[in-house]
Amino acid sequence: MSRQWFLAASLAASMAIGAALLTRYGFEVEQVAVGTRAPDFRAIDLATGDSVSLHQRYRGMVTLVNVWATWCVPCKVEMPAMEKLYQSLAPEGFRIAAVSIDEGPPEEVRAFGQELGLSFDLLQDRSTGIQRLYQTTGVPESFLLNREGVIVKRVIGAHDWNSPVNRELVERLLAEPTGPS
């Protein structure tokens, strides 16, 4: 009987020590929130078929990262406003990285973009890893980044990105000087 108590006590002590070590030295998950640097990700650029990196492709640019899917009705609703904002501010350095999480073939995502007349970057992450990385709750979900890649606005759900308030915010971010690279 005393041997069982000893084993139970040893097991409990080991678990307590393990929990304490995990708490102190375990993996920390950084929250993706306004004021933090946007995590880097790789996705396929549907215009070229190349794998692109957020931090490389959009370095020094004001960028709207939009996580979406072709089957998402609110995504389709917000895309025309995104296109209008992009058309008017792209010459000043504004970019949109619209990352589709569709697991189907790229042709379906390209066809969706053509149907809506989208000219901004359509990317695809068939692994849907961006959802975990960006801690999204669904689609659409958007992250507006300043030139340093810091999230200045996060929006869950469809949003009018071409509204006067959003245009003013993007214009203000575009007017800020670029920091050292």
N, C-alpha and C positions, 0 to 999 in steps of 0.2 A: 504494500500500500504506500509506503514512504517513497518508493521508487517512482510511482505514478505521480505523486505530488511534486517530486523533484523535476520530473520531465515537464509537467504542466507549468511549474514556476519558471523553468528554463525557457520554455517556449514563450511564455508571456513576457519575460524579460527581453528576449531576443526581438520580439515584435515591438516592444516599447522603444528599444534602442534603434531599431530600423526605422520606425516612424519618426523618431527625433532626428536621425541623420537625414532622412528624406526631406523633412521640413526645413532643416538648416541648409542642406547642400543640394537639394533636388532641383529639377528643371523648373525654371521660372518662365511662365508664359506672359509675354508682354502684351498688354492690351493695345488693340488697334483703335486709337481714339484721336479726337482733335488735339493737336499739339504734339503728336508723336510722328516720327518719320514713317512714311508708308513702307511696308515690307516689299522687298524686291520679289518679283515673280517672273516666270518665263511662260510665254504663250505663243501660239502660232499666228503669225501675221497672215491673214487670209488673202491679202493682195499678192504676197510674194511666196508664201509657203515656208518662210524662214521662221526660226524660233527667235523671239525677241525678248529682251530684258527690260523691265520698267526703268531701272536705274540707268541703263545705258541709252536706250532709245529716247527717253524723255528728260534726260538730265538738263537742268537749267530752264525747263519750260513749265509754264503753268499748265497743269494736266488734270482732266477729269477722268478718273478711273470709274467705269460703270460696269458692274457685274450684272449680267442679264441672260435671258434665254429666248429663243424664237417662240416657244409655246406660252410665254408670259404676256398676257394681255396688257397689264400696266406698263411693261417694257415697251411695247409697240406704241402705246399712247405717248410716252415721254420722248421717244426718239426724234420726232419732227422738231421739237423745241431745242433739243441738243444740236441738231443739224443747223438750225438758224443761228444759234450762238456760235457754233464752229465756223460757219461761213463768214460771219462778220468779224470774228476776232482771230482766226487762224493767221492772217497776215501779220498780226502783232506778236505771234508766238504761242497762241493758245492751242492745245492739243487735247484730243479725246482718245482714250484707250478703252474701247468698248469690248469687254471680255465676255464672250459667250461661254456658258457652261454646258452647252448642248453636247451630248455624247455621240451624236450622229455625225454623218459625213460633213466636211467643210462646205460642200456645194449647197447644202440646205441653208447654212448660215449666210453664205454669200448671196443666195437668192433672196433671202429675207432683206438683206441690206440693199440690194438692187431694187426690190419692190418699193422700199421706202425712199429711195434716192439718197442713201447715206454716203457721204464722201470722207468722213473721218475714219480713223483706223479701226477696223473690225479684227479682233483677235479671238482665238478660240483656245479654251483650256478643257479638253475632253476628259481630263482626269478629275476635273472640278476641284482641284487642290486649292485654287484661289479662295474658295469659300471658307475652307478651314484656316488658311493663312490670314485672311482678312476678317475672320470671325463674323461672317455675314449671317443674317437670320433668314434670308430668302432672296428673291429677286423682284424688282431691281433694287440694287443698293449701290450708292455712289459715294466717291471720296474725291473732294477737290483738293489738289495739292499745289502748294506754292512752288517757286523756282528751286527751292532747296529740297523739295520732296516731302515737306511736312504737311500733314493733313490739316486743312483749315476749316473744312466743312464735311460732315458726314450725313447722308440722307438715306433713310430706309423708305422704300416705296417710290412710286412715280412722282416726278417733280418737274415743275416748269423751269428748266434751266435757262430759258430765254427771258424770264421776267426781269423787270427793271432792277430789282434788288440783286438778283444773281449776276446780271450784266455788269452792274456797278462793282460788285465784289471781284469779278474776274478782271475787269479793267484796272481796278486798284492793284490787284496782284501783278498784273502785267507791267504796271508802271513802277513797281519796286525794282531796285537794282539787283542784278544777279550777284550773289555772293561768290567767294572763291570756290573753285571746283576742287 
